Amino acid sequence: MHFISEQRLDDGVLEREFTLGDIPGTLWTPESAAPLPLVLMSHNNGLPKADPRMVARARYTAARGYAVASIDAAGCGDRPRSAADERARAELRRAMQAGEPVDEIFESFIGPLVENAVPEWRATLDALLELPGIGGPVGYSGGWTALGIRLAVAEPRIAAAGFFAGGFVPRAQREEARQVTIPLLLLLQWDDEGNPRQRALDLFEAFGSKEKTLHANLGGHTGTPWFELEDGCRFLDRHLK
């Protein structure tokens, strides 16, 4: 892991950009002498790790006493997209706008993205836990629910996870949800135009966790109330501190 820049932000959080091979990432840490628990914060849909909403979440969480890290998955941010990925994204958008079935397009596109992202996140986790001042436990927080499910099954170091939406999750991860047993918090926007509500509810029911909580709020995909960020940090506090 190679750090390429750093800046101390006005809330006291240190923001450092890094690379791990060809993977770009950002690490946010508060001023603290104690070993910090770590939160992996994911994103998808081609968004960069510098997306303002995600950065705000990361800074808020770091200020609560966590090391927070995010990386750009393949095709996100400045990482290149293949011509096949561009065609798949365009076809998925076209089908959704036209109200056509998207399951098969989604499966053929998102499934491989999840499988390819998991080794990158695990390599990033290995590198982060070698840094001074980061000691775990590890949590996952993000809108890429399919990736979170796969990581929760494959990575025993993840102790708790917060997921957003979950309406569109590949079949493989919907099946794997039964193997997820860590504490979970699932956020659901009741009127989310991009995530079928019943599928999200079915996914919540499928999780094998004995402790799982569902928070549902009215509104569309980007309308999650700010107080859910505070509640999400309280969830992390219970399981990572």
N, C-alpha and C positions, 0 to 999 in steps of 0.2 A: 504494500500500500504506500503510495507516494502522495504527500500533501503538496498541493500546488498553489494554494492561497489561503489566507485566513483574515478574518476581521472580527473585532469585538463590537457587537451590536448594542444599541442603546438600552436594551433590557438586560445587559450583562452577559448575554449568551454569546459564546464563541462559535462562529460559523467557519468551517474549514472545507474547502473543496479538495477532493482527492481523486486519484485514478488507481484502479487495480487492474493491471493489464490494459485492456481497451475499454474497461467499464468506468464511466464517470460517476462520482457520487458526492454527497455532501454529508458532513457530520456536524451536528449542533450539540454543544455541551455547556452546562452552566458552570459558574465559578464554584468549585467544590473540591475539597481535599479527599473526600471519601470515595471509595469505589462506587461507580454509578451503575444502576441497572440500565439495560439497553432496550430501546424500542426500534424495531425495523418498520419504517413507514413507506408503504408502497403506493404506486399510482399506475394507471394504465390508460387505455384509449389514446395512446400517442402523446399524452401530456408530458412535459418535462418535469424534472425534479424541482425546477425553479418556479413551477406554477404558484401564483400568489396564495391561493387557498391552502395548498399543501405546506408552503413555507410558514404561513401563519400558524397552522396546526403544529408544525415541528418546533417552532420557537416557543409557543405556549407550553408544549409538553416538556421541552428542555428546561424552561424556567421553573418547572415544577420538580426538577431534580433528576432528570433522565438524560442519558446520552441518546440522541435520536439520529438515525442514519437513513438515507434514501439513496437509491441508485437509479439510473436510467436503464430501463430494459431495452432490449433490441427494438429499434423502430420508434423509440421515445426520445424526446429532446433532440440532441444533436447526433444521436446514433443513426446510422443510415438505415433506410427501409429498402427492401428489395422490390423489384417491379411486381413480383407476385403478391407481396404484402399490400402494395398500393392498390392493386386490382381488387384484392379481397376486401380491403377497407371500403373502397368505392362501391362495390357490389353490396356490402352489408348496409351502408348508408342508404343506397337506392332502395333496397328491399324494405328497410324499416320505414322510410318515408312513404313508400307505396302501400304499406300495410300488408306486405306479402310475408309468407313464412320465412324465418331467418335461421331456424335451428341448424340446418345442415351447413349453411355458409359459416355460421358461428362456430360450429364444431371443427370444421376443417381449418379455420383461421386461428381461433383462440387456443384450442387444445395444444398445438405445437408451441405456441408462445409460452404457455405455462411450463411445459416440460423443459424448454430451453432456459427459462428464467430461474428455475430452482437451483441448478448448480452454481449460477452466478451469485445468487443470494447466499448460498451456503459458504461459498468461498469468501464473500464479503464478511459474513458473520465470523468465520475463522480469523480473518485479519483484524477485525474490530476488537475481538476479545483478547488479542495479544497486546493491545495498546494499554499503556499505563493509565490508570484511573477508570477503566471500564471493567467491571467484574461480573456483570449479570445480576439477577436473572434476566431472561430475554423475553420480550413481548413482541407481538405483531399488531400493527394497526394500519388499515388501509382500505381503499375502495376496490382493490383487486382481490375479491373474495376467493376466486378460483385458485390464485397463487397462494393465498393464506391457508386454504384447506390443504393444498398439496404440501406446503412447508410444515404445517402442524402434524401431518402424518409422517413425513420423512425426517423431520428435525427434532430430536428429543429435547434439545436445549430450549425450545420455545415453551414457556410456561403458561401463557395466557394470550388471547387474541381478541381484537375488536375488528369486526367486519362491517362494511357498508353495503347496503342493497342486497345483492345476491340473487336477483331474478334471473339473470343470464349467467349460468355456470355450466361448463361442459358436463356431459354425462359422467365422465370418469370421476370428476370431483364431486358430483352429487352422490355417487356411490361411496366415495372415500369419506364423505361427511360422517358416515356411521362409525368410522374409526377414530374420529376426533373426540378426545375425552378431556382436553384442557378446558378451563373456564373460558366462557365466550360472552361477548356482548355484540349483538347484531342490531345495527341501525337500519330502519326502514322508513323511507319517505312514501307515505300512503298513496300519493298521486304521481309517483315517479313514472314518467312517460317511457323511460328506457329500460325499466326493470319490472317485469310482470309480478304483481303483488302476490298472487297465489303461489307462484314458484318460490318466492322468497320465504313465504310462510311454510311451505313444504320443506324447504331446505332447513329452516330453523328446527322443525320437528325431527328431521333426520339426524341432526347432530347427536353423537353419542355422549356428550358431556353431561355430567350430573348437575353442574352449575352452568346454566345458560340463561341469558337475559335478552329480551327483545324490547327495544324502544321504537315505537312507531309515532311519527309526527305527520300532520297534514302538510301537503305541499309537494312540489316537483323535485327533480333530481338535485338541484343546487340549493334547495331551500332548507337544508338541515339547520335547525336552530343552534345558535352559538353555545347555548348552555349544554348541548350534548358533548362539546369538547371538554367542558369542566367535568361532566359526569364520566366521560371516558377516562380522564385522568384519575378520578377516584376509583374507577374499576382497576386501572393499572396499579394504583397505590395498594389496593387490597392484595394483589397477587404477586407484585414484584418488589415490594419493600418490606 
